[in-house]
Amino acid sequence: MTRFIFITGGVTSSLGKGLTSAVLGALLQARGFTVRLRKLDPYLNVDPGTMSPYQHGEVYVTDDGAETDLDLGHYERFTGVPTRRSDNVTTGQIYSKVIARERRGDYLGATIQVIPHVTDAIKEFIRADLAGEDFVVCEIGGTVGDIEGLPYLEAIRQLGNELGPARSIFVHLTLVPYLAAAGELKTKPTQHSVKELQSVGIQPDILVCRSERPIPAEAQRKIALFCNVRPSAVIQGLDVDTIYAVPRAYHEEGLDDEVCRHFGLTGGAPDLARWDRITERIRKPDGEVTIGVIGKYTALLDSYKSLAEAMTHGGIANNVRVKVNWLDSEIFEGEGAIQRLEDVHGILVPGGFGERGAEGKIAAARFARERRVPYFGICFGMQMAVIETARNLADLPAAGSTEFGPCQDPIVGLLTEWTLGNRIERRNVDGEKGGTMRLGAYPCMIEEGSRIHGVYGKTEISERHRHRYEVNINYREVLERVGVHFSGLSPDGVLPEIVEIEDHPWFIGVQFHPELKSKPFEPHPLFTSFIEAAVAQSRLM
Ligand code: GLN
């Protein structure tokens, strides 16, 4: 029997609803249940793929090629359950579906309305593509009271009725702010937020109250009384030093016990030993390395969520703390700025789009190559490194990427055709921008004996992609002659997936996004190896 846990949020955004959902999933797993996590996003875009990282943060890509909300990254990292296209939906997708049905005549002349047609489509999404999991944790994006969110609240209200309390539960996240002037924690915003939820017919069963300070028992009782929940169902969510300590923290506050009690499930306490081990390692590392990340969206770290986590995982694997210097690549286009890289133990250029700041990334790659500092180029970071070596090693000064306009030596070029299994995918220059990149998991063949072979320990891998341009295979020979080795290729040998510089302590560029698959218990081998190289570098300095 599949039970549905609906997670909503009130008072403000950024309360950590995604993390709470992921953690609840992990806690239920630790009690022996199977879980699936889903996110419903009320905005009108079809997916976040066309949104600026400043608007939306990172775009998380699933194996089956969906561009999704970054919360799906939390879900995967905390539960290890691979997410799919069917785990994230937006209003744009819901309406596209309803309108397509209307055009086909599926509604047999009915007037199409938010209730029931849109709400039906939402309910259909929530219940589709399940495999008998014990729990589906279903997070509603946005904040209660948002106009866009109303159809979703109505849909989960209806579902709650249809399923009954034995198969559904409502968890609401709120904020209990501390007012310094009053010297008090305030419960009123929580009361209002719950009222708002009640006004659309939803009575939350559990309240998770985020707070910077411990909420006194008295205030918890007050919240319970005014919000019509059991006192034990008021769970305090205090800030902790690492997100991997949250499962233990929420368990101690009784979150998973409350959920199980609601469903009449007994059974032992969850086994949280592995979470404790991870937290211990993060809190007591054996040393520290500094990685310079040269990016474009460094003012909003949510843009690099999975990357930051993957570096932490690499640190866990090597028992060191990874300190990250987030540096805007544009500063490296000025004189002398490159000196800012003198103290770092590794340089990472992550994914990116567009010409702004590209020359700064090329300068950083050059610094890493010439100064023999470990270099990790991801997607755009690989493309820029290859352009750098083409210009400065292979004597192709006009090397560039057609992403920035036509150029004499298109070392990186637009990909218009490629194979996916036994299908051929085609694109053209003027095509639509949404959902048309090379997306999702693709296999890559690794050359035996290469450095990357040592990293993965196997010759065939699968990694997730999200890019429109590719390193041009026609330049392979010229580049290999100067020591830039193409050590990973698509199975048909046409698309360069991995390049490495042989005569360098650690210089690897990958066309895919390994950070998307790294987990605290299973750090990605590329991050483990990169951080290991940074540790070695720190010993030289
Ligand atoms: N802009 C580059 C491309 O589209 C790289 C994309 C990325 O780094 N994700 O190919």
Residues whose N, C-alpha, C, O or C-beta is under 5 A from the ligand:
A	BS01	LIG	G351 G352 F353 G354 I378 C379 F380 R466 H467 R468 Y469 E470
